[in-house]
């Protein structure tokens, strides 16, 4: 079976919004945005809001993590897939489940209780750091970059 054509996997706790829709998608040229998120997969109100922000002509799917793991291998080679997850733990779940993610763009992880700011738009908890370490150990390349036009930030900030 052919490997799915995953162009980019991004962590952004806002999931689909204007920045993702316009800047990232036009840069990578995806024709399918797949939001892998257990809560959103069953929340039609959030799905409808995200569909409004999605670029015209780009398909959107809202799958649970498990459904993503089960179905990604059936993707057509014509599908240029942009996966968006809410947090590194979800990405790690996908990787452990066999989703062939090679690179993760870390975009927005908002500050919250129990987190520390480590980069321009990235705040991490100890759980996040552990998930990032395991992703690296599994050979996944990590990149901190808010939008395509900004420079890549030092990924070692995640672990300091």
QUIUR-V682532 format. One line per field, one symbol per residue. ss: DSSP state (a for helix, b for strand, c for the rest). A space follows every 10 residues. Layout:
# QUIUR-V682532
ss=???
This chain:
# QUIUR-V682532
ss=cccccbbbbb bbcccccaaa aaaaaaaacc cbbbbbccca aacaaaaaaa aaacccccbb bbbcaaaaaa aaaacccccc bbbbbccaaa aaaaaacccc ccbbbbbbbc cccccbbbbc cbbbcaaaaa aaaaaaaccc bbbbcccccc ccbcaaaaac
